[in-house]
Structures are given as C-alpha cells and as structure tokens.
Amino acid sequence: MINFAVIGSNWITEKFVNATRVDNALSLRAVYSRTLKSAQLFADKFSVSTCYDDLQTLADDDDIKAVYIASPNSLHFEQSMQMLKAGKHVICEKPLASNAAQVEQLFDVAIENGVILFEAYMSAHLPNFKQVKNNLNKISPIRKANIHYCQYSSRYPAYLAGNNPNTFNPQFSNGSIMDIGYYCIAFTVALFGKPKKIQAQAHLLQSGVDGCGTVILDYGDFIVTVDHSKISNSTLDNEIQGENGNLTIKHVALCEKVTLTQQESLDLTLEQNENSMSYEAQFFAKQIIAKQIDEEAMQRAKTTAAVITEIRRLTGVKFPADNK
C-alpha cells in the first residue's frame, strides 16, 4: 500500500479518501490543514492519528510517499512544488496551477525528482467517457460539438451581497473558466487534442473574474462551442455531431449517460462506481507502481492549461499568480 497524506479538509478531500478505499492501493496516513483542530476533525473520520499544520513538517515525513492536494487554486502550484521537491508523488485537484507556465514547471520538477505528478481530472478515466471516445469513429467525420457546464453558484448571492467569496476572487485564481469551465475544456482536449484557433468572450464581474463565457475551439474540420457559467443554470445535454450520427452526453464532468443516434438511438451508458473519483485514484496509484508519469495525462494537463491561459488572455481575466 502507498501511504499518502491530504492537504485540505473539505468535502472533495473526503470524497477522494473514500475513493481510495475502492481498491485499497492508497492508504491515508496524515492530514494537513491550516489549523490542527480542523486537521484532527477530518482525521478522526478515518481513524488517522497524524496531523499537521505545517507543510514543511509534512514534506519531511519519510513515511508519506504521496500527497493529494485540494487547497484553493492559487495554492496548487507552490504546494505541489514543495511536495515534489521533497520527493513526494502528487495528485493535485484541477486546475493543476494558475497558468500554463506553472504547469510546465511542475512537470519539469516532477521528472527531475523521479516522482509522479497527476492532475485530478476524473472525467477522462470514467467508463462512460471511454464510451464517448471509442464511438467517435461511428459518427465521423465530426463537424461540430456543443459542450457546456452552467451551474448557478451557491456562493453567487453572497458575492452580490457585497461579500468576497473565494469562488469569485482573482486572488484565489478562480472564476468560471477555472472551475466548471475547466471540465468543458479538458473534456474537449481529452477527445480532440490542441485546437488550431481559439476565440473567447466572457462576462466579467467587478471582482475581475469571469461569471460566464463562451469559447469557440477551431479544429480545422470541425468547431467545438463551449458555454460555461457560474451565474446561470442549464439542463441541456452535451452533443458531438458528425456526418454519420451524433453522440449526446449527460453532464460533461460525470458522463452520466451516453447515447449514440444514427437511424435510431442506442444507449451506450455503462455502470459507473458511485464514487466518480475512484477511477482517478486507481490511475494515480498505477503510475506510482509503474514509476512512470502517464504521457497522455501529462500532455492533456499541459494542453488544457495552455488553452485556458489563452482564454483568460482573450477575455481579460488576470490573476496575481500570473506575475510570479
């Protein structure tokens, strides 16, 4: 078993820890949080006794071989870098860093130190995502796709009331494209790779981040239109259209249902583990055991970061982290 620690003690961290228990390749041994009290409260849920409120002490713990990072976006780069340099394998929540340059640096350091760096993008490892990918040839040639994720944020009323939640704060490298918009871009990149051209528009909030936006990714023979929003809702399915049919996908992040439509509709949906993070946890462990960063996953993370960085440039979304 691979002993690991977590940085962060929120709901997503709890979900990841539970995901590691599906095949038991990873074993939780320590918890870091900004305060020992919050670390201990989280650790108690899993009968873990080792808690930290100092990152360097965690980095120096030789018993910990890997770290899962689920802190605010703006902290991903420095925390991942610290753990990689300490010889720890790192799985970090998406987005891996605030911009493409930081992502490139992290992978360089991981390779230099002979450790695994993996962006925790769950969708590409879901059985139903693979159904989409494996059935693209049936509808080819592809001509267009509409990919979206629009979900009214529970924190938006607080923002409108004059508060400053992390969700809409550039200090934390946040906003729509860095949050749920990420799933749309990563999904597209995972299927089609790097686009030839990018166009983007966004509605910027007074805080400086995007509340919603639209992106057009030009792949030469086909166009992908992306709609993302944290200030409005949508119930539409995602769709990939080809000259010989179309694929519809319910929920771009979870791939809950996949349908192939040609002369008639065919349900391609496979049963998936209730904990959607179990597949990425297993894939992370496999890389550690193989002692090799997966090339496809690394390139997907780099390309996704490059596309999102360009989208932010086009829409005028700037973060303090861009100047470091």
C-alpha positions in Angstrom: 0.0 0.0 0.0 1.1 3.6 -0.7 0.9 5.8 2.3 -0.5 9.2 1.4 -1.4 12.5 3.1 -4.1 15.1 2.2 -3.7 18.8 2.0 -7.1 20.3 2.7 -10.0 19.0 4.7 -13.1 19.9 2.6 -15.8 17.7 1.0 -13.8 16.9 -2.1 -11.0 15.6 0.1 -13.3 13.4 1.9 -14.7 12.1 -1.4 -11.2 11.3 -2.6 -10.2 9.5 0.5 -13.3 7.3 0.2 -12.4 6.7 -3.4 -9.0 5.3 -2.4 -10.8 2.6 -0.5 -12.3 1.0 -3.6 -9.1 -0.9 -4.3 -7.0 0.0 -1.3 -3.8 0.8 -3.2 -3.6 4.1 -1.3 -3.7 4.4 2.5 -4.4 7.6 4.3 -1.8 8.3 6.9 -1.7 12.0 7.6 -3.9 15.1 7.3 -2.7 18.7 6.8 -4.9 21.8 7.4 -4.3 25.4 8.3 -5.1 24.5 11.9 -4.5 21.4 13.9 -8.1 21.4 15.1 -9.6 21.2 11.5 -7.0 18.6 10.6 -7.9 16.5 13.6 -11.6 16.8 12.9 -11.0 15.4 9.4 -8.6 12.8 10.5 -11.0 11.4 13.1 -13.4 10.5 10.4 -10.8 8.0 9.1 -9.1 7.0 12.3 -5.9 8.7 11.3 -3.7 10.0 14.1 -1.0 12.1 12.3 -2.0 15.7 11.7 0.0 18.7 10.5 -0.5 22.5 10.4 3.0 23.0 8.9 3.6 21.9 5.3 7.4 21.5 5.7 6.9 19.1 8.5 4.6 17.1 6.2 7.2 17.3 3.4 9.9 15.9 5.8 7.8 12.9 6.8 9.5 10.0 5.2 6.5 7.7 5.9 4.4 9.7 3.5 5.0 8.7 -0.2 2.2 10.6 -1.9 0.1 13.7 -1.3 -3.4 14.7 -2.5 -3.8 18.5 -2.8 -7.3 20.1 -2.6 -6.5 23.6 -1.5 -7.6 26.9 -3.2 -6.4 27.1 -6.9 -3.9 29.8 -6.1 -2.0 27.5 -3.7 -1.8 24.5 -6.0 1.5 25.5 -7.6 3.5 26.3 -4.5 2.2 23.3 -2.5 2.7 20.9 -5.4 6.2 22.2 -5.9 7.1 21.9 -2.3 5.9 18.3 -2.2 7.6 17.3 -5.5 10.9 18.7 -4.4 10.5 16.7 -1.2 10.3 13.5 -3.3 6.5 13.0 -2.8 4.2 11.8 -5.6 1.5 14.4 -6.1 -2.1 14.2 -7.2 -3.5 17.8 -7.3 -7.0 18.9 -7.9 -7.8 20.6 -11.1 -6.7 23.1 -12.3 -3.2 22.0 -11.6 -1.9 25.5 -11.4 -3.0 29.1 -12.1 -1.5 29.2 -15.6 0.3 27.1 -18.3 3.8 28.3 -17.3 3.3 27.0 -13.8 2.0 23.6 -15.1 5.1 23.2 -17.3 7.4 24.0 -14.3 5.7 21.4 -12.1 6.1 18.6 -14.6 9.7 19.5 -15.1 10.4 19.3 -11.4 8.4 16.0 -11.1 10.5 14.4 -13.8 13.8 15.8 -12.4 12.9 14.3 -9.0 11.6 11.0 -10.4 8.1 11.3 -8.9 4.6 11.2 -10.3 2.6 14.4 -10.9 -1.0 13.9 -11.8 -3.9 16.4 -12.3 -7.0 15.1 -10.7 -9.3 15.4 -13.7 -11.7 12.5 -13.1 -13.8 12.6 -16.3 -11.2 11.1 -18.6 -11.0 8.0 -16.5 -14.7 7.3 -16.3 -16.0 4.2 -18.2 -18.6 6.4 -20.0 -16.0 8.9 -21.2 -14.2 6.0 -22.8 -17.5 5.1 -24.4 -17.7 8.5 -26.0 -14.1 8.3 -27.2 -14.4 4.8 -28.5 -17.5 5.6 -30.5 -16.4 8.8 -32.2 -15.4 6.8 -35.3 -19.0 5.7 -35.8 -20.2 9.3 -36.4 -17.2 10.6 -38.2 -16.3 12.8 -39.9 -17.1 15.1 -37.0 -18.4 18.5 -37.9 -19.3 20.3 -34.6 -19.8 19.9 -30.9 -21.6 21.8 -28.2 -20.0 21.3 -24.7 -21.3 23.2 -21.7 -21.4 23.3 -17.9 -23.6 26.0 -16.5 -24.5 25.9 -12.8 -25.6 28.8 -10.6 -23.1 29.0 -7.8 -24.5 28.8 -4.2 -21.9 31.5 -3.4 -23.1 34.0 -6.0 -25.8 35.5 -3.7 -23.0 36.2 -1.2 -21.0 37.9 -3.9 -24.0 40.0 -5.0 -24.5 41.0 -1.3 -21.0 42.5 -1.2 -19.0 39.7 0.2 -15.9 38.3 -1.4 -16.2 34.5 -1.6 -13.1 32.6 -3.0 -15.3 31.4 -5.9 -15.3 34.9 -7.5 -11.9 36.2 -6.2 -8.9 36.6 -8.5 -6.6 36.3 -5.5 -7.5 32.6 -5.5 -7.2 32.1 -9.3 -10.9 31.5 -9.5 -13.9 32.2 -11.7 -16.0 30.2 -14.2 -13.4 29.1 -16.7 -11.0 27.9 -13.9 -13.8 26.0 -12.2 -16.6 24.3 -14.1 -15.4 25.7 -17.4 -12.3 23.7 -16.9 -14.3 20.5 -17.3 -15.5 21.6 -20.8 -12.0 22.5 -22.0 -10.4 19.3 -20.5 -13.2 17.1 -22.0 -12.6 18.7 -25.4 -8.8 18.4 -25.2 -9.0 14.8 -24.0 -11.1 13.9 -27.1 -9.5 16.1 -29.8 -6.2 17.5 -28.5 -5.0 21.0 -29.0 -7.2 23.3 -31.1 -5.8 25.3 -34.1 -7.5 28.5 -33.1 -9.3 29.9 -30.0 -11.9 32.6 -29.7 -13.4 33.6 -26.4 -15.8 36.0 -24.8 -16.8 36.4 -21.2 -19.0 38.4 -18.8 -16.5 39.8 -16.2 -17.7 40.5 -12.7 -16.5 43.6 -10.9 -14.1 41.4 -8.9 -12.2 40.7 -12.2 -13.1 37.1 -12.7 -15.5 35.7 -15.3 -19.0 34.8 -14.2 -19.8 33.1 -17.5 -18.4 32.8 -21.0 -18.4 31.2 -24.4 -15.4 29.7 -26.2 -15.0 28.6 -29.8 -12.3 26.0 -30.4 -11.4 25.5 -34.1 -10.0 22.1 -35.1 -10.0 22.8 -38.8 -12.6 20.3 -40.0 -14.9 21.0 -37.1 -15.8 23.5 -34.4 -16.4 23.0 -30.7 -18.5 25.6 -28.9 -18.1 25.7 -25.1 -20.5 27.5 -22.8 -19.7 27.8 -19.1 -21.3 29.7 -16.3 -21.4 30.1 -12.5 -24.2 32.7 -12.6 -26.8 30.8 -14.6 -28.1 27.2 -15.0 -28.6 24.9 -17.9 -30.2 21.5 -18.2 -29.1 20.8 -21.8 -27.0 17.7 -22.7 -23.7 17.9 -24.5 -23.6 16.9 -28.1 -20.9 15.8 -30.7 -22.2 15.9 -34.2 -20.8 14.0 -37.2 -21.9 13.3 -40.8 -22.9 9.8 -39.7 -24.7 10.5 -36.4 -24.3 12.2 -33.1 -23.3 11.4 -29.5 -25.1 13.1 -26.6 -23.6 13.1 -23.1 -25.4 14.0 -19.9 -23.2 16.1 -17.6 -19.8 16.8 -19.1 -17.9 16.2 -15.8 -19.7 12.9 -14.8 -20.7 11.4 -18.2 -23.8 10.0 -16.6 -25.5 8.9 -19.8 -24.1 8.4 -23.4 -26.4 8.0 -26.4 -25.4 7.3 -30.0 -28.0 8.3 -32.5 -27.9 7.3 -36.2 -31.0 5.8 -37.8 -32.1 5.1 -34.2 -30.9 5.8 -30.7 -28.6 3.4 -28.8 -27.9 3.8 -25.1 -24.1 3.3 -24.7 -24.1 4.0 -20.9 -22.1 1.7 -18.7 -22.5 1.4 -14.9 -20.0 3.5 -13.1 -18.8 3.5 -9.5 -20.9 5.7 -7.2 -17.7 7.5 -6.2 -16.6 9.0 -9.5 -13.2 9.8 -8.1 -12.3 6.1 -7.7 -11.0 5.8 -11.2 -8.6 8.7 -11.0 -7.3 7.4 -7.6 -6.6 4.0 -9.2 -4.9 5.6 -12.2 -2.7 7.7 -9.9 -1.7 4.6 -7.9 -0.9 2.7 -11.1 1.5 5.4 -12.2 3.3 5.2 -8.8 3.6 1.5 -9.1 4.9 1.7 -12.7 7.3 4.6 -11.7 6.2 6.5 -14.8 4.1 9.6 -15.4 1.4 8.7 -18.0 2.3 10.7 -21.1 -1.2 11.2 -22.3 -2.4 12.5 -18.9 0.6 14.9 -18.8 0.0 16.2 -22.3 -3.7 16.7 -21.5 -2.9 18.7 -18.4 -0.4 20.9 -20.3 -2.7 21.5 -23.2 -5.7 22.2 -21.1 -3.7 24.7 -19.1 -2.4 26.4 -22.3 -5.9 26.7 -23.7 -7.4 28.1 -20.5 -4.5 30.5 -20.2 -5.2 31.8 -23.7 -8.9 32.1 -23.0 -8.1 34.2 -19.9 -5.8 36.4 -22.1 -8.6 36.9 -24.7 -11.2 37.7 -22.0 -9.0 39.9 -19.8 -9.1 37.7 -16.7 -5.9 38.2 -14.8 -4.6 36.7 -11.5 -1.8 37.9 -9.1 -0.2 34.5 -9.7 0.4 35.4 -13.4 3.0 37.9 -12.2 5.1 35.5 -10.1 
